[in-house]
Every structure is written in structure tokens, then in C-alpha cells.
Amino acid sequence: MLPMLHKFTVVAGAAEGPTRLNAFDHALLRAGIGNVNLIRVSSILPPNAVEEPVLRVEPGSLVPTAYGTIIAEEPGALIAAAVAVGIGASNEYGVIMEFSGHCSQREAAEIVERMAREAFRERGRRIERVIVKAVEHRVETIGCAFAAVALWD
């Protein structure tokens, strides 16, 4: 079993690029998470995890990350990505929800917050706080919106 991680950072970024992969890479850089290797994970925040405003790991590190992302190539399209972290009582695990789609930042944020609240309801737990981060982007040529929760120590 891998070790339990005790820190998390919530990020979001959006950008254009000459290719789909470049747009994704540029969005990661704007989010402040572009120089690490993301390991996509599902949506549970470890117990007692502490929010840190900035991801502080060495470039090239393997970073477990729950994220939502969208890439679009339709000029003028509005795209958005969002994440929500639902936090309950201290010493309990939390829930991370991700969303991306053709909508506004506000709509994406509302959707992930509802998802986090529903995840707690389904588990029979009381949610105490929800952290939401969202971003939107109006596509020029090839655009990407990205939002994530990185887990680290």
C-alpha cells in the first residue's frame, strides 16, 4: 500500500496552444502544476489533510491528482473546469469532485459543489465546508480548461 498523503492544493488554469497537448500543458502551467507528473486518482481526500495554497514538490515528482479538464477546438466556444473538496468532521476523509464542460465558470462551480454535497449525503455524513476552484476559457483556436486537487507531502 502507498503512504497516506497529508497535504492538498487546489488549482485551476486555462490556456491556448497550437495543439491539443500544448493547450493542456499550457493550462497546467497556468494552474501551477505543469512541471510534475500527474497520476490521476479518484475522489477521496485523506483524513486530516491540510490545504496548502502552493504545490511545493520537485519538478518531475509523481503527484496523485483528481482533475477535470476539457479541450476544445471550436473558436468562440466557452469551456470550463472545476473541482470541489468536501470536508466533514476533523479526522475523517473528505470527497473531491471534478467537472468540465461547455459552460461558464460559475455553472461549473455550482455543479461540483452540488456533487460534493451529494457525495456526503449518500455516505450519510455531514459536510462542514466546501472548497471550490473553477476556471473558464473562451476558445480562440485550441483551448483547454483544467482544475485539480493535488495530493502531496
Secondary structure as the mmCIF struct_conf table of DSSP 4:
data_model
#
loop_
_struct_conf.conf_type_id
_struct_conf.id
_struct_conf.beg_label_comp_id
_struct_conf.beg_label_asym_id
_struct_conf.beg_label_seq_id
_struct_conf.end_label_comp_id
_struct_conf.end_label_asym_id
_struct_conf.end_label_seq_id
HELX_LH_PP_P HELX_LH_PP_P1 LEU A 2 LEU A 5
STRN STRN1 LYS A 7 GLU A 16
BEND BEND1 PRO A 18 THR A 19
HELX_RH_AL_P HELX_RH_AL_P1 ARG A 20 ALA A 31
TURN_TY1_P TURN_TY1_P1 GLY A 32 GLY A 32
TURN_TY1_P TURN_TY1_P2 GLY A 34 ASN A 35
BEND BEND2 VAL A 36 VAL A 36
STRN STRN2 ASN A 37 ARG A 40
BEND BEND3 SER A 43 SER A 43
STRN STRN3 ILE A 44 LEU A 45
HELX_LH_PP_P HELX_LH_PP_P2 PRO A 46 PRO A 46
TURN_TY1_P TURN_TY1_P3 PRO A 47 ASN A 48
STRN STRN4 VAL A 50 GLU A 51
BEND BEND4 PRO A 53 VAL A 54
TURN_TY1_P TURN_TY1_P4 PRO A 59 GLY A 60
STRN STRN5 LEU A 62 ALA A 72
BEND BEND5 GLU A 74 GLU A 74
TURN_TY1_P TURN_TY1_P5 PRO A 75 GLY A 76
STRN STRN6 LEU A 78 ILE A 87
BEND BEND6 ALA A 89 ALA A 89
TURN_TY1_P TURN_TY1_P6 SER A 90 ASN A 91
BEND BEND7 GLU A 92 GLU A 92
STRN STRN7 GLY A 94 GLY A 101
BEND BEND8 HIS A 102 CYS A 103
HELX_RH_AL_P HELX_RH_AL_P2 GLN A 105 GLU A 122
TURN_TY1_P TURN_TY1_P7 ARG A 123 GLY A 124
STRN STRN8 ARG A 129 ARG A 138
BEND BEND9 GLU A 140 ILE A 142
STRN STRN9 GLY A 143 TRP A 152
#
